[in-house]
Amino acid sequence: MKKQKVTDIFLYRWRYVFGYTLLALLYIGAVIVSALCCVAWRFVSIRN
């Protein structure tokens, strides 16, 4: 069995794409959660 080079591994070659995609998804998730909290806060404020 031939020893695999680190650069031949799929995840290693696409590490930047995966990393930046993960960061973008975390950012979008934080924006959505923030927006939902803002809407919920306004809804509670209006009812009081």
Jmol script that loads the backbone (N, CA, C; Angstrom):
load data "model"
ATOM      1  N   MET A   1       0.843  -1.184   0.000  1.00  0.00           N
ATOM      2  CA  MET A   1       0.000   0.000   0.000  1.00  0.00           C
ATOM      3  C   MET A   1       0.887   1.247   0.000  1.00  0.00           C
ATOM      4  N   LYS A   2       0.603   2.157  -0.918  1.00  0.00           N
ATOM      5  CA  LYS A   2       1.386   3.382  -1.063  1.00  0.00           C
ATOM      6  C   LYS A   2       1.027   4.378   0.038  1.00  0.00           C
ATOM      7  N   LYS A   3       2.050   5.019   0.580  1.00  0.00           N
ATOM      8  CA  LYS A   3       1.806   6.034   1.607  1.00  0.00           C
ATOM      9  C   LYS A   3       1.194   7.267   0.957  1.00  0.00           C
ATOM     10  N   GLN A   4       0.115   7.770   1.565  1.00  0.00           N
ATOM     11  CA  GLN A   4      -0.585   8.944   1.026  1.00  0.00           C
ATOM     12  C   GLN A   4       0.115  10.221   1.439  1.00  0.00           C
ATOM     13  N   LYS A   5       0.258  11.130   0.508  1.00  0.00           N
ATOM     14  CA  LYS A   5       0.785  12.446   0.847  1.00  0.00           C
ATOM     15  C   LYS A   5      -0.323  13.269   1.492  1.00  0.00           C
ATOM     16  N   VAL A   6       0.071  14.186   2.355  1.00  0.00           N
ATOM     17  CA  VAL A   6      -0.919  15.036   3.023  1.00  0.00           C
ATOM     18  C   VAL A   6      -1.662  15.885   1.995  1.00  0.00           C
ATOM     19  N   THR A   7      -0.969  16.309   0.958  1.00  0.00           N
ATOM     20  CA  THR A   7      -1.597  17.193  -0.045  1.00  0.00           C
ATOM     21  C   THR A   7      -2.577  16.456  -0.940  1.00  0.00           C
ATOM     22  N   ASP A   8      -2.573  15.128  -0.906  1.00  0.00           N
ATOM     23  CA  ASP A   8      -3.513  14.352  -1.721  1.00  0.00           C
ATOM     24  C   ASP A   8      -4.844  14.120  -1.016  1.00  0.00           C
ATOM     25  N   ILE A   9      -4.890  14.383   0.253  1.00  0.00           N
ATOM     26  CA  ILE A   9      -6.119  14.158   1.020  1.00  0.00           C
ATOM     27  C   ILE A   9      -7.139  15.226   0.651  1.00  0.00           C
ATOM     28  N   PHE A  10      -8.373  14.801   0.400  1.00  0.00           N
ATOM     29  CA  PHE A  10      -9.439  15.696  -0.078  1.00  0.00           C
ATOM     30  C   PHE A  10      -9.675  16.868   0.859  1.00  0.00           C
ATOM     31  N   LEU A  11      -9.787  16.592   2.139  1.00  0.00           N
ATOM     32  CA  LEU A  11     -10.083  17.666   3.096  1.00  0.00           C
ATOM     33  C   LEU A  11      -8.949  18.684   3.168  1.00  0.00           C
ATOM     34  N   TYR A  12      -7.736  18.216   3.016  1.00  0.00           N
ATOM     35  CA  TYR A  12      -6.600  19.139   3.068  1.00  0.00           C
ATOM     36  C   TYR A  12      -6.620  20.087   1.881  1.00  0.00           C
ATOM     37  N   ARG A  13      -6.956  19.581   0.720  1.00  0.00           N
ATOM     38  CA  ARG A  13      -6.970  20.416  -0.481  1.00  0.00           C
ATOM     39  C   ARG A  13      -8.095  21.437  -0.445  1.00  0.00           C
ATOM     40  N   TRP A  14      -9.175  21.115   0.226  1.00  0.00           N
ATOM     41  CA  TRP A  14     -10.338  22.008   0.269  1.00  0.00           C
ATOM     42  C   TRP A  14     -10.502  22.690   1.629  1.00  0.00           C
ATOM     43  N   ARG A  15      -9.442  22.741   2.429  1.00  0.00           N
ATOM     44  CA  ARG A  15      -9.556  23.239   3.800  1.00  0.00           C
ATOM     45  C   ARG A  15      -9.988  24.692   3.870  1.00  0.00           C
ATOM     46  N   TYR A  16      -9.520  25.505   2.953  1.00  0.00           N
ATOM     47  CA  TYR A  16      -9.900  26.921   2.993  1.00  0.00           C
ATOM     48  C   TYR A  16     -11.357  27.116   2.609  1.00  0.00           C
ATOM     49  N   VAL A  17     -11.816  26.370   1.629  1.00  0.00           N
ATOM     50  CA  VAL A  17     -13.224  26.461   1.226  1.00  0.00           C
ATOM     51  C   VAL A  17     -14.121  26.034   2.390  1.00  0.00           C
ATOM     52  N   PHE A  18     -13.795  24.921   3.020  1.00  0.00           N
ATOM     53  CA  PHE A  18     -14.586  24.453   4.163  1.00  0.00           C
ATOM     54  C   PHE A  18     -14.527  25.446   5.317  1.00  0.00           C
ATOM     55  N   GLY A  19     -13.350  25.977   5.578  1.00  0.00           N
ATOM     56  CA  GLY A  19     -13.194  26.919   6.697  1.00  0.00           C
ATOM     57  C   GLY A  19     -13.996  28.190   6.491  1.00  0.00           C
ATOM     58  N   TYR A  20     -13.878  28.781   5.301  1.00  0.00           N
ATOM     59  CA  TYR A  20     -14.601  30.019   5.048  1.00  0.00           C
ATOM     60  C   TYR A  20     -16.105  29.791   4.932  1.00  0.00           C
ATOM     61  N   THR A  21     -16.503  28.633   4.432  1.00  0.00           N
ATOM     62  CA  THR A  21     -17.927  28.305   4.391  1.00  0.00           C
ATOM     63  C   THR A  21     -18.482  28.179   5.804  1.00  0.00           C
ATOM     64  N   LEU A  22     -17.735  27.537   6.682  1.00  0.00           N
ATOM     65  CA  LEU A  22     -18.163  27.400   8.074  1.00  0.00           C
ATOM     66  C   LEU A  22     -18.269  28.765   8.751  1.00  0.00           C
ATOM     67  N   LEU A  23     -17.286  29.631   8.511  1.00  0.00           N
ATOM     68  CA  LEU A  23     -17.345  30.979   9.088  1.00  0.00           C
ATOM     69  C   LEU A  23     -18.541  31.763   8.555  1.00  0.00           C
ATOM     70  N   ALA A  24     -18.811  31.647   7.266  1.00  0.00           N
ATOM     71  CA  ALA A  24     -19.952  32.348   6.669  1.00  0.00           C
ATOM     72  C   ALA A  24     -21.260  31.837   7.259  1.00  0.00           C
ATOM     73  N   LEU A  25     -21.383  30.528   7.438  1.00  0.00           N
ATOM     74  CA  LEU A  25     -22.603  29.969   8.023  1.00  0.00           C
ATOM     75  C   LEU A  25     -22.785  30.407   9.477  1.00  0.00           C
ATOM     76  N   LEU A  26     -21.697  30.467  10.229  1.00  0.00           N
ATOM     77  CA  LEU A  26     -21.785  30.951  11.608  1.00  0.00           C
ATOM     78  C   LEU A  26     -22.208  32.418  11.649  1.00  0.00           C
ATOM     79  N   TYR A  27     -21.671  33.214  10.734  1.00  0.00           N
ATOM     80  CA  TYR A  27     -22.030  34.631  10.672  1.00  0.00           C
ATOM     81  C   TYR A  27     -23.507  34.794  10.318  1.00  0.00           C
ATOM     82  N   ILE A  28     -23.975  34.059   9.316  1.00  0.00           N
ATOM     83  CA  ILE A  28     -25.386  34.138   8.907  1.00  0.00           C
ATOM     84  C   ILE A  28     -26.285  33.674  10.050  1.00  0.00           C
ATOM     85  N   GLY A  29     -25.873  32.622  10.747  1.00  0.00           N
ATOM     86  CA  GLY A  29     -26.656  32.143  11.885  1.00  0.00           C
ATOM     87  C   GLY A  29     -26.733  33.176  12.998  1.00  0.00           C
ATOM     88  N   ALA A  30     -25.623  33.869  13.257  1.00  0.00           N
ATOM     89  CA  ALA A  30     -25.628  34.908  14.291  1.00  0.00           C
ATOM     90  C   ALA A  30     -26.531  36.069  13.896  1.00  0.00           C
ATOM     91  N   VAL A  31     -26.528  36.429  12.622  1.00  0.00           N
ATOM     92  CA  VAL A  31     -27.405  37.508  12.148  1.00  0.00           C
ATOM     93  C   VAL A  31     -28.865  37.107  12.287  1.00  0.00           C
ATOM     94  N   ILE A  32     -29.196  35.878  11.948  1.00  0.00           N
ATOM     95  CA  ILE A  32     -30.587  35.402  12.052  1.00  0.00           C
ATOM     96  C   ILE A  32     -31.037  35.372  13.506  1.00  0.00           C
ATOM     97  N   VAL A  33     -30.186  34.858  14.395  1.00  0.00           N
ATOM     98  CA  VAL A  33     -30.543  34.813  15.818  1.00  0.00           C
ATOM     99  C   VAL A  33     -30.708  36.222  16.371  1.00  0.00           C
ATOM    100  N   SER A  34     -29.844  37.128  15.979  1.00  0.00           N
ATOM    101  CA  SER A  34     -29.939  38.511  16.427  1.00  0.00           C
ATOM    102  C   SER A  34     -31.240  39.152  15.944  1.00  0.00           C
ATOM    103  N   ALA A  35     -31.590  38.899  14.687  1.00  0.00           N
ATOM    104  CA  ALA A  35     -32.825  39.459  14.136  1.00  0.00           C
ATOM    105  C   ALA A  35     -34.047  38.896  14.853  1.00  0.00           C
ATOM    106  N   LEU A  36     -34.024  37.603  15.127  1.00  0.00           N
ATOM    107  CA  LEU A  36     -35.161  36.991  15.828  1.00  0.00           C
ATOM    108  C   LEU A  36     -35.290  37.530  17.244  1.00  0.00           C
ATOM    109  N   CYS A  37     -34.178  37.753  17.911  1.00  0.00           N
ATOM    110  CA  CYS A  37     -34.220  38.321  19.263  1.00  0.00           C
ATOM    111  C   CYS A  37     -34.755  39.749  19.224  1.00  0.00           C
ATOM    112  N   CYS A  38     -34.366  40.495  18.208  1.00  0.00           N
ATOM    113  CA  CYS A  38     -34.835  41.874  18.066  1.00  0.00           C
ATOM    114  C   CYS A  38     -36.344  41.900  17.844  1.00  0.00           C
ATOM    115  N   VAL A  39     -36.827  41.012  16.972  1.00  0.00           N
ATOM    116  CA  VAL A  39     -38.267  40.943  16.703  1.00  0.00           C
ATOM    117  C   VAL A  39     -39.016  40.523  17.963  1.00  0.00           C
ATOM    118  N   ALA A  40     -38.497  39.540  18.673  1.00  0.00           N
ATOM    119  CA  ALA A  40     -39.153  39.082  19.904  1.00  0.00           C
ATOM    120  C   ALA A  40     -39.164  40.192  20.948  1.00  0.00           C
ATOM    121  N   TRP A  41     -38.077  40.951  21.067  1.00  0.00           N
ATOM    122  CA  TRP A  41     -38.005  42.050  22.025  1.00  0.00           C
ATOM    123  C   TRP A  41     -39.041  43.117  21.712  1.00  0.00           C
ATOM    124  N   ARG A  42     -39.177  43.440  20.432  1.00  0.00           N
ATOM    125  CA  ARG A  42     -40.175  44.448  20.046  1.00  0.00           C
ATOM    126  C   ARG A  42     -41.588  43.949  20.307  1.00  0.00           C
ATOM    127  N   PHE A  43     -41.829  42.657  20.055  1.00  0.00           N
ATOM    128  CA  PHE A  43     -43.156  42.094  20.285  1.00  0.00           C
ATOM    129  C   PHE A  43     -43.507  42.144  21.767  1.00  0.00           C
ATOM    130  N   VAL A  44     -42.544  41.837  22.621  1.00  0.00           N
ATOM    131  CA  VAL A  44     -42.781  41.884  24.068  1.00  0.00           C
ATOM    132  C   VAL A  44     -42.979  43.330  24.515  1.00  0.00           C
ATOM    133  N   SER A  45     -42.207  44.254  23.952  1.00  0.00           N
ATOM    134  CA  SER A  45     -42.305  45.670  24.330  1.00  0.00           C
ATOM    135  C   SER A  45     -43.657  46.251  23.928  1.00  0.00           C
ATOM    136  N   ILE A  46     -44.178  45.847  22.790  1.00  0.00           N
ATOM    137  CA  ILE A  46     -45.461  46.365  22.324  1.00  0.00           C
ATOM    138  C   ILE A  46     -46.589  45.886  23.222  1.00  0.00           C
ATOM    139  N   ARG A  47     -46.523  44.630  23.676  1.00  0.00           N
ATOM    140  CA  ARG A  47     -47.603  44.061  24.491  1.00  0.00           C
ATOM    141  C   ARG A  47     -47.646  44.669  25.884  1.00  0.00           C
ATOM    142  N   ASN A  48     -46.556  45.206  26.367  1.00  0.00           N
ATOM    143  CA  ASN A  48     -46.530  45.781  27.722  1.00  0.00           C
ATOM    144  C   ASN A  48     -46.944  47.173  27.663  1.00  0.00           C
TER     145      ASN A  48
END
end "model"
wireframe off; spacefill off
backbone 0.3
color backbone group
